[in-house]
Amino acid sequence: MIKKLLAIFLLVLALAAAAAAQTTGGAVWQVEKYDLDVTLPQTFDGRGATIQATLDLKNVSSSPASTLTMRISPSAKVSATTVNGGSSDFSGGEESLTGNRTLQRVVLRLPSVRSGGSVKVVVNYVLSIKDNGDAAVISPVGSHLLPLSFWYPTPTNWFYSRGADHAPFSIRVKPQAGMQAISAGTGAANGAFDTNTASQPFFAAGDWQTVQANGVTVYFQKNSGETGKARATELAAVFSEAKAFAEKFLGPGPNVPLKIVSVRRGAGFADAGVVFVDESVFRRPKLDAATVQNLAEAAPKLTLAARSREDGFGVISEGLSRYIGTQFIGEKYGKDVEDAVRARQRASYAAVVARDVPLGVVSPLDDVYFGEVGNKGAMLWGLLDRAVGRAAFTKALTDSLADGVFTVSDIRSNFPSQSDLISYFIEKPTEMNLLAGLPQAGAGETKVALRNAGAIDATVNVRATTASGKVLDAPVTLKAASFGEVTFKTPEKVVRIEIDSEKLYPQVRYYDDVAPKVFDENDPVAGVKAMLDQKKFDQAIRAAKDVLRDLPAYDDVAIQLGRAYLGSGDQANAEQQANAVLAAKLPTAKNMAWATEILAEAAAKAGRNADALAAVERTIVFDGDYGASYAARKLRTSLGGATKIDPAIKAFFAKFDSAAVEHKKAEVLSMVMPGELTRFAENLSGSAAKWQTSVTQVDQIGETECLVETQLATQLLTGPDQSGLAVFRMIKADGTWRLAGVEIFEVN
C-alpha cells in the first residue's frame, strides 16, 4: 500500500512539474530552430565563452502569449536580449532543480504573440566555466559544451518530465588557435555546422586526425600510431552496422553525417549522429564492451531521441535504444556476449531497485534515472518482443513513429494485448520476486516448488541441471502473487534449479532464482568478489565456475576467477583465465586491465621478471581501472622496475612543492591546466605546512601526456603527517608541463 501511495504521489508531482515546465505565464513555447555563435577564449587560461543564441519560437498554446521564460546555466552572464530585432529588457531569477542544483531564469516581456504565432529571440551572454566536468570543458587542449551543461537558453530543459526542447540547429564555433570544431550535421572548415535533425545543440573543439570508413568519420588524437588507426576503423564499422541494424526495427533513420569523436571527458554522449568515446580506446588492443554498447545505442537514438516525448520518455529514448543496441551486439558478437551484456545491465538495475520509481513518472531529477530507464526499460521491450513476435513488434514501433512523436500512449495503443504488462512497468514500482525451491526427488521424477511474489503473471523458463550436467528446461506460467510447481521427468539427481533462466523480468532479488543459493547477492560479481576479499579462494573458484556455466562470456566473473586462481597459488590457470579474457570477443576495459595485471603477477611469481614488468607497463598505459593500475604499480616497485624520468618533470614538482608550502596561490594555479584541479590547487595553496613530492616513475601516454608516480609526504596546517603513493596526470601545453589530474591518491 505504501508503494502504491508513493507511486500516486510521484505521479501527481510529475504532472505538476510538467505543467510548470511547459507553461510560462499560460504560454507553451516550442523551439523551431536554434542558431548559435560561439567564440571560445583565445587566451591560454581564458575561462569564458562569448555566445549569441538566436531562438525561433512558436506559441503552441491555445491563447496569446506575452511572457517568455528561458532557462540557462547559472554560470551564464546575460548582457542583452532582443525580440524580433528590437532591444528588450529582461529579468532574472533562480529555479531549483534538486539538491544544490539550480538553473537561471531569463524572463522576457513580449508583444502579444497569437496562438500559432512565432517570435525570434536573441540572447547575448558569456558562459564562464570554472571547473571542467563531463558536460562542459573549456581547455587549451580540447573543449566541448553538451546539453546537460545548460549552455544555451531554452524554454524547458532535460530535467522536465516531457524532456528537453529538440529542434534543428546551426552553430558556428571559433575555437582556440590550432583547434578545429565538430558538431552534428554538415560542416565546413570554419566551424559552421547545420543539422535539420531535431536535436539539442552541442559541439566539441580539439586537435584531431581523422579516419573515414564505412560512411563514418572518426576524429581521434594525433600520433596514435597504427593501433589508433585500427581502433578508429573498427569503431566506424560498428557504428555503421549498428545503424543498419536499428533501421530493421525503426525504419530508415535520419540521413545525417555519422561522426565519432575522441574526448578526455564526456565519453558516452551521443546525439544526432555524433558519438563521444574515451581517448584511451585508441591505445588499447581491442574495442571494449562499454564503447561498443554506446555506439550500438547511439544508432537507434538517431530516430528515437527527439521523438520520445512527454512523461516516461526515458523508457523509449533510453530503454528501447538499449534493447535494440543489445540485440545488435547479440547478432554481431553472439548470444553468449549478449547474455553477458544483459547481466551487466541487470546488475546495474539491481543496484537501484530498492528505490525504484514507476517508469511512467521517473524523472532525470531522480538519482535512479539512468540505472532504471535504460535497464528496466530494455526488459519491458524484451518482454513485448517475445510476447507478440518480431514482425508484430517492429510494426508496432514503426506505427508509433508514424506521426513523428513516440509517447507512452503509443506503447499502450500499439501493444493492446499486453496492457497488464505495460501498466505494471509504467505505473508501478518493481515488486516481483521469483523464487525456486529445493528439488524434491521422487520415483523417476523431481518436483520443484515455485513462487511469484509479483503483481502480474510471469511466463518463464525453469531450468534443471542434473548431477551429470544434463540440462532440462520447462516453460511455466506463474499467476500473480501465487505458488506453482514444475515436475522434471528424470531418474537422475537434480542438483540445481533456476527460475527465469533467461532473466526477462525485473526483480527485487535475483539470488532467490537459484536453488540451492550460491550467495545472497543480486550481482554475482559482488558475490564472488566478497569471497575473494575474505581470501576464500576455493569457494570463489567454485562460485565463479557456477556463474560461468550459464554465462560463459561474462568476463566480469571470469576475471574474478583468474584472481581467485592467482590467490590460491595456481599461476597456470590464472594466466590461462587472463588470456581468455583478453581474447574474448567483447570484454570490458576494466577486465582487460585486470587480465594484464594478472599476467604480470603470475609472471613475477614464476620468476619471469622481464615479462612481469612488460605487463605492468601495458596495464598502466591501458588506463582501464584504478585498482588494476594501483596493483601494477605496487608490483613494479617490488620488482625494482624503473622508467625514464624527464628532468623537467622533477624540476616542475620541486617548484610546485615550494609554491604550495609558501602559499603562493597564483603560482600553484599557474602550474595546473586551466579548469582542472582548481579546488585541489586552491585548497593546497592555503593549507599546506609540508608538501614534498619525490618522483619515482614516469609513464609516457603520448608525446604530450604522461602519468607521474610519486611518493608524497604532506602535512596540512591542522593535520598529522601523511605519506604514500600519488599519481598525477600531466599534459604539456604551450611548451610547458602542467598538472591535469590526480589519478591515484593513497596518502594517509
C-alpha positions in Angstrom: 0.0 0.0 0.0 2.8 2.4 0.9 4.5 1.8 -2.5 1.2 2.4 -4.3 0.6 5.7 -2.4 4.2 6.7 -3.2 3.6 6.0 -6.9 0.5 8.1 -6.9 2.3 10.9 -5.0 5.1 10.8 -7.5 2.7 10.9 -10.4 1.0 14.0 -9.0 4.4 15.7 -8.6 5.5 14.8 -12.1 2.2 16.1 -13.6 2.6 19.3 -11.6 6.2 19.7 -12.8 5.2 19.0 -16.4 2.6 21.8 -16.2 5.1 24.2 -14.6 7.8 23.3 -17.2 5.6 23.7 -20.2 3.9 26.9 -19.3 5.3 30.4 -18.7 2.5 32.8 -17.9 0.0 30.5 -19.5 2.1 30.1 -22.7 3.6 26.9 -24.2 6.6 27.6 -26.4 8.1 25.2 -29.0 11.6 25.8 -30.3 11.6 25.6 -34.1 15.3 26.3 -34.6 18.4 27.2 -32.6 21.2 29.4 -34.1 24.3 29.8 -32.1 27.6 31.8 -32.5 30.3 30.7 -30.1 33.7 32.2 -29.5 35.9 30.2 -27.2 38.5 32.1 -25.2 41.5 33.0 -27.3 44.0 33.1 -24.4 45.6 30.1 -22.8 43.9 30.4 -19.4 40.7 32.0 -20.6 37.5 30.5 -18.9 34.7 32.3 -20.7 32.9 31.6 -24.0 31.2 34.5 -25.7 27.9 33.3 -27.2 25.0 34.7 -29.1 21.9 32.4 -29.1 19.1 33.0 -31.6 15.8 31.0 -31.0 12.9 30.8 -33.4 9.9 30.1 -31.1 6.3 29.2 -31.7 3.4 29.8 -29.4 1.7 26.4 -29.4 -0.7 27.2 -26.6 -4.4 27.9 -27.2 -4.2 31.6 -26.3 -2.0 34.7 -27.0 1.3 34.9 -25.0 3.1 37.9 -23.7 5.8 36.3 -21.5 8.7 34.0 -22.3 10.8 32.3 -19.6 14.0 30.6 -20.7 16.4 28.5 -18.6 20.2 28.6 -18.8 23.2 27.8 -16.6 23.8 30.0 -13.5 27.3 30.4 -14.9 26.0 32.4 -17.9 26.1 36.2 -17.6 23.4 37.6 -19.9 24.2 41.1 -21.2 21.4 41.8 -23.7 18.3 40.4 -25.3 16.3 41.3 -28.4 12.8 40.3 -29.6 12.1 40.4 -33.3 15.1 42.6 -33.9 14.2 45.1 -31.2 16.0 45.6 -27.9 14.1 44.0 -25.0 14.5 44.2 -21.2 14.8 41.0 -19.3 14.7 39.9 -15.6 16.4 37.0 -13.9 15.8 34.5 -11.2 16.7 31.2 -9.9 15.0 27.9 -10.4 15.8 25.0 -8.1 16.2 21.5 -9.5 17.2 19.1 -6.8 19.8 19.2 -4.0 22.1 22.2 -4.7 21.4 22.2 -8.5 19.8 25.3 -9.9 19.1 27.0 -13.2 19.0 30.7 -14.1 15.7 32.1 -15.5 15.7 34.7 -18.2 12.2 36.3 -18.3 11.2 38.5 -21.3 8.0 40.6 -21.8 6.8 40.2 -25.4 4.4 42.0 -27.7 1.4 39.7 -27.6 2.0 36.6 -29.8 -1.1 34.9 -31.1 -1.7 31.2 -30.7 0.3 29.6 -33.5 2.4 32.7 -33.9 6.2 32.9 -33.9 8.9 35.1 -32.4 12.6 35.5 -32.8 14.6 36.0 -29.6 18.3 36.7 -29.4 20.3 36.4 -26.1 23.9 37.6 -25.7 25.9 36.2 -22.8 29.3 35.0 -21.6 29.4 31.4 -20.2 32.2 31.0 -17.7 33.4 27.5 -16.7 35.5 27.5 -13.5 35.8 23.7 -13.2 35.8 21.4 -16.2 33.4 18.4 -16.0 31.9 15.8 -18.3 29.2 18.1 -19.7 31.3 21.3 -20.0 35.0 21.7 -20.8 36.9 24.8 -21.8 40.6 24.0 -22.1 43.5 24.9 -24.3 43.9 21.2 -25.2 40.2 20.5 -26.1 36.8 21.9 -25.3 33.1 20.9 -25.5 29.7 22.0 -24.4 27.0 19.4 -24.1 23.2 19.9 -23.4 23.4 18.9 -19.8 25.7 21.9 -19.0 22.7 24.1 -19.9 25.0 26.2 -22.0 22.3 27.7 -24.2 18.9 29.3 -23.3 15.7 27.3 -23.9 12.2 27.3 -22.6 12.4 23.8 -21.0 15.3 21.6 -20.1 16.3 17.9 -20.0 15.1 17.5 -16.4 11.4 18.3 -17.2 9.0 15.4 -17.4 8.3 15.8 -21.1 12.0 16.1 -21.9 14.2 18.8 -23.3 13.5 21.0 -26.3 14.7 19.4 -29.5 15.0 21.4 -32.8 17.2 21.7 -35.8 20.2 23.9 -35.1 23.0 25.9 -36.8 26.2 26.6 -34.9 29.4 28.5 -35.7 32.3 28.0 -33.4 35.6 29.9 -33.2 37.9 27.6 -31.3 41.3 28.3 -29.8 44.2 28.6 -32.2 45.2 25.3 -33.7 41.9 23.7 -32.9 39.0 22.6 -35.1 35.3 22.4 -34.2 33.0 19.4 -34.6 29.2 19.3 -34.2 26.2 17.5 -35.8 25.2 17.8 -39.4 27.0 19.1 -42.3 30.0 21.3 -41.6 32.7 23.5 -43.0 36.4 24.0 -42.1 35.5 27.3 -40.5 33.5 25.6 -37.7 30.0 26.2 -39.1 27.5 23.3 -38.9 23.9 22.8 -39.8 21.6 20.0 -39.0 18.0 19.5 -40.0 17.5 16.8 -37.4 15.7 17.8 -34.2 18.4 17.7 -31.6 19.9 19.6 -28.7 22.9 21.9 -29.6 26.4 20.8 -28.7 29.9 21.0 -30.1 33.5 19.9 -29.4 36.8 21.5 -30.3 40.1 19.7 -30.4 43.2 18.9 -32.4 42.5 15.5 -34.2 43.4 13.4 -37.1 40.7 11.6 -39.0 39.8 8.3 -40.5 36.9 7.8 -42.8 35.4 4.3 -43.2 32.0 2.8 -43.8 30.4 6.2 -44.1 31.7 7.3 -40.7 34.3 9.9 -39.9 36.4 9.2 -36.7 38.2 12.1 -35.0 41.0 10.9 -32.7 44.2 12.2 -31.2 47.2 12.7 -33.3 50.3 10.4 -33.0 48.1 7.4 -32.1 50.0 5.2 -34.5 48.7 2.1 -36.2 46.9 1.0 -33.1 44.8 4.2 -33.0 44.0 3.9 -36.7 43.0 0.3 -36.3 40.6 1.1 -33.5 39.2 4.1 -35.5 38.4 1.8 -38.4 36.7 -0.8 -36.1 34.6 1.9 -34.4 33.4 3.2 -37.8 32.4 -0.3 -38.9 30.5 -0.9 -35.6 28.6 2.4 -35.9 27.7 1.8 -39.5 26.5 -1.7 -38.9 24.5 -0.7 -35.8 22.7 2.0 -37.8 21.7 -0.6 -40.4 20.5 -2.9 -37.7 18.4 -0.3 -35.9 16.6 0.5 -39.1 15.3 -3.1 -39.2 13.3 -2.1 -36.1 12.5 1.6 -36.7 12.6 2.1 -40.5 15.0 4.4 -42.3 16.8 6.8 -39.9 17.7 10.4 -40.5 20.3 10.8 -43.2 22.9 12.6 -41.2 26.7 12.5 -41.2 28.0 9.9 -38.8 30.9 11.0 -36.6 32.9 9.5 -33.7 34.9 12.0 -31.6 37.7 11.2 -29.1 37.5 13.1 -25.8 39.1 13.1 -22.4 35.8 13.8 -20.7 32.2 13.2 -21.7 32.6 9.8 -23.3 29.2 8.2 -23.7 27.4 11.2 -25.1 25.6 10.6 -28.3 23.2 12.7 -30.3 22.2 13.5 -34.0 24.8 11.1 -35.4 27.7 12.1 -33.2 29.2 9.8 -30.5 31.9 10.7 -28.0 34.3 8.0 -27.0 37.1 8.0 -24.5 40.5 8.8 -26.0 42.1 5.8 -24.2 40.1 3.5 -26.6 42.6 4.4 -29.3 45.6 3.0 -27.5 44.1 -0.3 -26.4 44.5 -3.7 -28.2 40.8 -4.1 -28.9 37.4 -2.4 -28.5 35.7 -2.7 -25.1 32.1 -3.6 -24.3 31.1 -0.1 -23.0 32.3 1.7 -26.1 30.5 -0.8 -28.4 27.3 -0.5 -26.3 27.5 3.2 -26.6 27.7 3.1 -30.4 25.0 0.4 -30.6 22.6 2.6 -28.6 23.5 5.8 -30.5 22.2 4.3 -33.7 18.5 3.9 -32.6 18.7 7.2 -30.7 19.2 8.8 -34.1 15.5 8.1 -34.6 14.2 8.0 -31.0 15.9 10.7 -29.0 14.0 13.7 -30.4 10.7 11.8 -30.9 10.2 10.4 -27.5 8.2 13.0 -25.6 6.0 13.5 -22.5 6.0 11.6 -19.3 8.0 8.4 -19.3 10.1 9.4 -22.4 13.1 7.7 -21.0 11.6 4.2 -21.4 11.6 5.0 -25.2 14.7 7.1 -25.7 16.9 5.1 -23.3 15.1 1.8 -22.8 14.2 1.0 -26.4 17.7 2.2 -27.6 19.3 -0.1 -25.1 17.2 -3.1 -26.1 17.9 -2.6 -29.9 21.6 -1.9 -29.2 21.8 -5.1 -27.1 20.1 -7.1 -29.8 22.7 -5.8 -32.3 25.5 -6.9 -30.0 23.9 -10.4 -29.9 23.8 -10.5 -33.7 27.4 -9.3 -34.2 29.2 -11.0 -31.3 27.0 -13.9 -30.4 24.3 -14.8 -27.9 26.9 -15.5 -25.1 28.2 -12.0 -25.4 24.6 -10.6 -25.4 23.8 -12.6 -22.3 26.9 -11.1 -20.6 25.8 -7.6 -21.6 22.4 -8.1 -20.2 23.9 -9.5 -17.0 25.7 -6.2 -16.5 22.5 -4.3 -17.2 20.7 -6.4 -14.7 23.3 -5.8 -12.1 23.1 -2.0 -12.7 19.4 -2.1 -12.3 19.6 -4.3 -9.2 21.7 -1.6 -7.5 18.8 0.9 -7.6 15.8 -1.5 -7.5 15.2 -0.7 -3.8 14.4 2.9 -4.7 12.6 2.0 -7.9 10.2 4.6 -9.4 7.5 3.7 -11.9 8.8 4.2 -15.5 5.9 6.5 -16.3 6.9 9.1 -13.7 10.6 8.6 -13.2 12.4 11.9 -13.9 16.0 12.7 -14.7 15.9 14.5 -11.4 15.8 11.1 -9.7 19.2 9.7 -8.9 17.9 6.2 -10.1 17.0 7.5 -13.5 19.9 6.1 -15.6 20.1 2.9 -13.7 16.4 2.4 -14.2 15.1 3.7 -17.6 17.7 2.0 -19.7 17.9 -1.3 -18.0 14.4 -1.9 -16.7 13.1 -0.2 -19.8 15.0 -2.7 -22.0 13.4 -5.5 -20.1 9.9 -4.2 -20.9 10.8 -4.1 -24.6 12.3 -7.6 -24.5 9.1 -9.0 -22.9 6.9 -7.2 -25.5 9.1 -8.5 -28.4 8.8 -12.1 -27.0 5.1 -11.8 -26.4 4.0 -10.5 -29.8 6.7 -11.8 -32.1 9.4 -9.9 -34.0 7.2 -9.0 -37.0 4.4 -7.5 -34.9 6.9 -5.9 -32.6 8.6 -3.9 -35.4 5.3 -3.0 -36.9 4.2 -1.6 -33.6 7.3 0.5 -33.4 7.0 1.9 -36.9 3.3 2.6 -36.3 4.3 4.5 -33.1 6.7 6.7 -35.1 4.4 7.4 -38.0 3.3 10.8 -36.7 6.8 11.9 -35.7 6.2 11.6 -31.9 6.6 8.4 -29.8 4.9 8.5 -26.4 3.9 6.1 -23.7 0.4 6.3 -25.0 1.7 4.8 -28.3 3.1 1.8 -26.4 -0.3 1.2 -24.8 -2.3 1.6 -28.1 0.1 -0.4 -30.3 0.5 -3.3 -28.0 -3.1 -3.8 -26.9 -2.7 -7.4 -25.9 0.0 -6.5 -23.4 -1.9 -3.9 -21.4 -1.4 -5.6 -18.0 2.4 -5.9 -18.6 2.7 -2.3 -19.8 0.7 -0.9 -16.9 2.8 -2.8 -14.4 6.1 -1.3 -15.8 4.7 2.2 -16.4 2.6 2.6 -13.3 4.1 0.5 -10.5 7.5 0.1 -8.9 9.1 -3.3 -9.2 7.9 -5.7 -6.5 8.3 -9.0 -8.3 10.4 -11.8 -6.8 10.6 -15.2 -8.4 11.6 -18.0 -6.1 12.7 -21.6 -6.7 12.5 -24.2 -4.0 15.0 -27.1 -3.5 14.4 -30.0 -5.9 12.4 -32.9 -4.3 13.3 -36.3 -5.8 10.6 -38.9 -6.3 10.1 -42.1 -8.4 11.8 -41.2 -11.7 11.0 -37.5 -11.3 11.9 -34.4 -9.4 9.4 -31.7 -8.3 10.2 -28.1 -7.6 8.0 -25.6 -5.8 7.9 -22.1 -7.3 6.6 -18.8 -6.3 5.7 -15.5 -8.0 5.6 -12.6 -5.5 4.8 -10.1 -8.2 1.6 -8.3 -9.2 1.5 -9.7 -12.7 1.6 -13.2 -14.2 5.1 -14.3 -15.3 5.8 -16.8 -18.1 9.3 -18.1 -17.5 11.6 -21.0 -18.2 12.6 -23.2 -15.3 16.0 -24.9 -15.8 17.1 -28.1 -14.0 20.7 -29.3 -14.0 21.4 -32.9 -13.2 24.4 -34.4 -11.5 25.8 -35.5 -14.8 25.5 -31.9 -16.2 22.4 -32.5 -18.3 20.1 -29.5 -18.7 16.3 -29.8 -18.7 14.0 -26.8 -19.4 10.3 -26.4 -18.7 8.2 -23.4 -19.6 5.9 -22.3 -16.8 3.3 -19.5 -16.3 3.0 -18.4 -12.7 0.0 -16.4 -11.7 0.5 -13.2 -9.9 1.1 -13.5 -6.1 0.8 -17.2 -6.2 2.6 -20.5 -5.9 3.3 -23.2 -8.5 5.1 -26.4 -9.2 7.1 -28.0 -12.0 8.0 -31.6 -12.5 11.0 -32.9 -14.4 10.8 -36.5 -15.6 14.3 -37.8 -15.0 15.8 -40.6 -12.9 19.0 -38.5 -12.4 19.5 -36.4 -9.3 18.7 -32.7 -9.9 21.4 -30.6 -8.3 20.4 -27.1 -9.4 17.2 -25.3 -10.2 16.9 -21.8 -11.8 13.6 -19.9 -12.4 13.5 -17.4 -15.3 16.8 -18.7 -16.7 16.6 -16.0 -19.4 16.3 -13.3 -16.8 13.5 -11.5 -18.6 11.7 -9.9 -15.6 12.9 -7.1 -13.3 13.0 -8.4 -9.7 13.8 -7.1 -6.3 16.0 -10.1 -5.5 17.6 -12.2 -8.3 19.5 -14.6 -5.9 16.2 -16.3 -5.0 16.1 -17.6 -8.6 18.6 -20.3 -7.9 18.3 -23.3 -5.5 20.4 -24.1 -3.7 21.6 -20.5 -3.4 25.2 -19.7 -4.1 25.3 -16.4 -2.3 22.9 -13.6 -1.2 23.8 -11.1 -3.8 21.8 -9.7 -6.7 25.1 -9.2 -8.6 27.1 -12.5 -8.9 30.2 -10.4 -9.5 29.8 -8.9 -6.0 29.2 -12.4 -4.6 32.4 -13.8 -6.0 34.4 -10.7 -5.0 33.2 -11.0 -1.4 34.7 -14.5 -1.2 37.9 -13.2 -2.8 38.1 -10.3 -0.3 37.8 -12.9 2.5 40.5 -15.0 0.9 38.1 -17.9 0.4 39.7 -18.7 -2.9 38.4 -22.3 -3.3 34.8 -21.1 -2.7 35.3 -18.2 -5.1 36.6 -20.6 -7.8 33.5 -22.8 -7.4 31.1 -19.9 -7.3 32.7 -18.3 -10.4 32.5 -21.5 -12.3 28.9 -21.9 -11.3 28.1 -18.5 -12.8 30.2 -19.0 -15.9 28.5 -22.3 -16.7 25.4 -20.3 -17.8 27.2 -17.1 -18.7 30.4 -18.2 -20.4 31.2 -14.7 -21.8 30.6 -12.8 -18.5 34.2 -11.6 -18.2 33.4 -9.7 -15.1 33.1 -13.1 -13.3 35.9 -14.6 -15.5 38.4 -12.1 -14.2 37.4 -12.8 -10.6 38.1 -16.5 -11.4 41.5 -15.6 -12.6 42.2 -13.6 -9.4 41.0 -16.5 -7.3 43.3 -18.9 -9.1 46.2 -16.4 -8.5 45.3 -16.1 -4.8 45.3 -19.9 -4.5 48.7 -20.2 -6.0 47.6 -21.7 -9.3 49.6 -19.5 -11.7 49.0 -21.6 -14.7 45.2 -21.4 -14.5 45.4 -17.7 -13.6 47.4 -17.0 -16.8 45.0 -19.1 -18.8 42.0 -17.3 -17.5 43.6 -13.9 -18.0 44.5 -14.7 -21.6 40.9 -16.0 -22.2 39.6 -12.6 -21.1 42.0 -10.7 -23.4 41.0 -13.0 -26.2 37.2 -12.6 -25.6 35.1 -11.1 -28.3 33.9 -8.1 -26.3 35.4 -7.7 -22.8 35.2 -4.6 -20.7 38.2 -2.2 -20.4 38.3 -2.8 -16.7 38.6 -6.5 -17.1 41.2 -6.2 -19.9 43.3 -4.1 -17.5 42.9 -6.7 -14.7 43.8 -9.5 -17.1 47.0 -7.8 -18.0 47.8 -7.2 -14.3 47.1 -10.9 -13.5 49.6 -11.9 -16.2 52.1 -9.6 -14.6 51.5 -11.1 -11.1 51.7 -14.7 -12.5 55.0 -13.9 -14.4 56.5 -12.4 -11.3 55.6 -15.4 -9.2 57.2 -17.6 -11.8 60.4 -15.5 -11.7 59.9 -14.1 -15.2 60.5 -10.5 -14.1 61.0 -9.1 -17.6 57.6 -10.4 -18.7 56.1 -9.1 -15.5 57.4 -5.6 -16.0 56.3 -5.5 -19.6 52.8 -6.5 -18.5 52.9 -3.8 -15.8 53.7 -1.2 -18.4 50.7 -2.3 -20.5 48.4 -2.3 -17.6 49.3 1.3 -16.6 49.2 2.7 -20.2 45.9 0.8 -20.8 44.3 3.3 -18.3 41.3 0.9 -17.7 40.9 0.7 -13.9 42.1 2.4 -10.8 42.6 -0.9 -8.9 44.4 -2.7 -11.7 46.8 0.3 -12.2 47.5 0.6 -8.5 48.2 -3.1 -8.1 50.5 -3.0 -11.2 52.4 -0.1 -9.7 52.9 -1.8 -6.4 54.2 -4.9 -8.3 56.7 -2.8 -10.3 58.1 -1.2 -7.2 58.6 -4.7 -5.6 60.4 -5.8 -8.7 62.6 -2.8 -8.9 61.3 -1.6 -12.2 62.3 1.8 -13.4 61.3 4.2 -16.1 63.0 7.2 -17.8 62.2 10.4 -15.9 62.3 13.7 -17.7 64.4 16.2 -15.6 61.8 18.9 -16.5 59.2 16.9 -14.6 61.4 16.7 -11.5 62.0 20.4 -11.7 58.3 21.0 -12.0 57.5 19.3 -8.8 60.3 21.0 -6.9 58.8 24.3 -7.9 55.3 23.1 -7.2 56.2 21.9 -3.7 57.9 25.2 -2.9 54.9 27.3 -4.1 52.5 25.1 -2.1 54.2 25.4 1.3 54.8 29.2 0.7 51.1 29.5 0.0 51.6 31.2 -3.4 48.2 30.6 -4.8 48.7 32.3 -8.1 51.9 30.3 -8.8 50.3 27.0 -7.9 47.3 27.7 -10.1 49.6 28.6 -13.0 51.1 25.1 -12.9 47.7 23.5 -13.3 45.8 23.1 -16.6 43.1 25.7 -16.7 39.8 24.3 -15.5 41.5 21.2 -13.9 42.1 20.5 -10.2 41.1 24.1 -9.4 39.8 23.2 -5.9 42.7 21.0 -5.2 45.2 23.7 -6.1 43.3 26.4 -4.2 42.9 24.3 -1.0 46.5 23.1 -1.2 48.0 26.6 -1.6 46.2 27.8 1.5 46.7 24.9 3.9 50.0 23.0 3.2 52.5 23.1 6.0 54.6 20.4 4.3 54.4 19.1 0.7 57.3 17.0 -0.6 57.0 15.2 -3.9 59.5 12.5 -4.9 59.1 11.5 -8.5 59.7 7.7 -8.8 58.3 6.7 -12.2 57.0 8.4 -15.4 54.8 6.5 -17.8 54.5 8.2 -21.2 51.0 8.1 -22.6 51.8 10.2 -25.7 54.1 12.9 -26.8 52.3 15.5 -24.7 50.8 13.4 -21.9 52.2 11.3 -19.1 51.4 9.7 -15.7 53.8 10.7 -12.9 54.1 8.3 -10.0 55.4 9.9 -6.8 56.0 9.3 -3.1 54.3 12.2 -1.4 54.9 13.4 2.2 52.4 16.0 3.4 51.1 17.8 6.4 48.2 20.3 6.4 48.1 23.2 8.9 45.7 21.4 11.1 46.5 17.7 10.4 49.1 15.0 11.0 52.0 13.9 8.9 50.9 11.7 6.0 52.7 9.9 3.2 52.0 7.5 0.4 51.7 6.9 -3.3 50.2 9.6 -5.5 49.9 9.5 -9.3 49.4 12.7 -11.3 48.4 13.1 -14.9 50.4 15.8 -16.7 49.8 17.4 -20.1 52.3 19.5 -22.0 50.6 22.6 -23.4 52.1 25.8 -24.7 55.5 24.1 -24.3 55.1 23.6 -20.6 54.1 20.6 -18.4 51.1 21.2 -16.2 49.0 19.1 -13.8 45.8 17.8 -15.3 44.5 15.2 -12.9 45.1 13.1 -9.7 44.8 9.5 -10.9 45.8 7.7 -7.7 46.0 9.2 -4.2 46.9 6.6 -1.5 48.3 9.1 1.1 47.4 8.6 4.7 
